């Protein structure tokens, strides 16, 4: 993995560093804006950390689940 750090350009990341929401947040906090990661066999992909965090670290809304209503039987 390589990190884009603005004026310094692309710099190699530490050995064994993997992209996850927690590492993306940490890297973004240090001023890194993009990463290059190996994708599949031979491809290299450039990923914006801001977009990555918006997609994978955004708080998910809890679904609203209402209790089931009991049906009333007609009594004749």
C-alpha positions in Angstrom: 0.0 0.0 0.0 1.2 3.5 -0.7 -0.1 6.7 0.9 -0.6 10.1 -0.7 0.6 12.8 1.6 0.3 16.0 -0.5 3.6 17.7 -1.1 5.6 14.6 -0.4 3.6 12.6 -3.0 3.2 8.9 -2.8 5.1 7.3 0.1 5.2 3.5 1.0 3.0 2.5 3.9 4.3 0.3 6.7 4.5 -3.4 6.2 1.3 -5.3 6.8 -1.0 -2.2 6.9 -4.5 -3.0 5.7 -7.2 -0.7 4.7 -10.1 -0.7 7.1 -12.4 2.1 8.5 -10.2 2.5 11.6 -6.9 2.7 9.7 -8.5 5.0 7.1 -9.7 7.4 9.9 -6.2 7.3 11.5 -4.5 8.0 8.2 -6.9 10.8 7.3 -6.2 12.4 10.7 -2.5 12.4 9.9 -3.1 14.3 6.7 -3.1 11.4 4.2 -5.8 12.0 1.5 -5.5 8.9 -0.7 -4.1 5.4 -0.8 -3.0 3.0 -3.5 -3.9 -0.6 -2.8 -3.4 -3.8 -4.7 -6.7 -4.9 -6.2 -7.2 -8.4 -7.5 -4.1 -10.0 -9.2 -2.3 -7.2 -11.0 -4.5 -4.1 -10.6 -3.7 -1.1 -8.4 -6.5 1.1 -7.3 -6.3 4.7 -5.9 -8.9 5.3 -3.2 -9.9 8.6 -1.6 -10.0 8.2 2.1 -12.8 10.7 2.5 -15.0 8.8 0.1 -14.0 5.5 1.7 -14.9 6.7 5.2 -18.2 8.1 4.0 -19.1 4.8 2.5 -17.8 2.3 5.1 -17.6 4.2 8.4 -20.9 6.2 8.2 -23.2 5.5 11.0 -25.9 3.2 9.8 -29.4 4.2 10.8 -31.2 1.6 13.0 -34.3 0.3 11.3 -37.5 1.1 13.1 -39.3 -2.1 14.0 -42.8 -1.8 15.3 -44.4 -4.6 17.3 -46.7 -6.8 15.5 -50.4 -6.0 15.9 -52.8 -8.7 17.0 -55.6 -9.2 14.6 -59.1 -9.0 16.2 -61.4 -11.8 15.3 -64.9 -10.9 14.6 -67.2 -12.4 17.1 -70.6 -13.1 15.7 
